[in-house]
């Protein structure tokens, strides 16, 4: 009986923590927009991934369509029929915020090269910024900052390493 209870709670816990996957198809967005889409998607409880015809064949696109339909059903229940419009409105707001953050980081760190990216993570008023160098074949994390917003964001460079939090394969940014 204990084993049954243990497995039941373990399985229930795994189901509750599993994130939905929503696939975007078509031409990929730029890095900055993809960053905003990923962040809003994570806050909405879904991992937004890109799968285009260069990545998936017809059979896989059919499976992706079915997966998106199940996510869409859940999103309609939670956010209403026009959930995708609301989602992209939040993405646009997030993108504006990310742009302000990128500008403030550019003033702080002169390590920003021509072929570099600034990845922004946000949880309420806490921010984490990753400076990524894409000038070589493998993208590497150059620096990491944390900040908390009060009236303005005060940044503190982190000394404990820098690891890319997630991939953007369509932009060539892979861990």
Buried (B, 14 or more C-beta within 10 A) or exposed (E): EEEEEEEEEEEEEEEEEEEBBBBBBEEBBEBBBBBBBBBBBBEBEBBBBBBBEEBBEEEEBEEBEEBBEEBBEBBEEEBEEEBEEBBBEBBEEBBEBBBEBBEBBEEBBEEBEEEBBBBBBBEEEEBBBBBBBBEEEEBBBBBBBBBEBEEEBEBEEBEEEBEBEBBBEBBEBEE
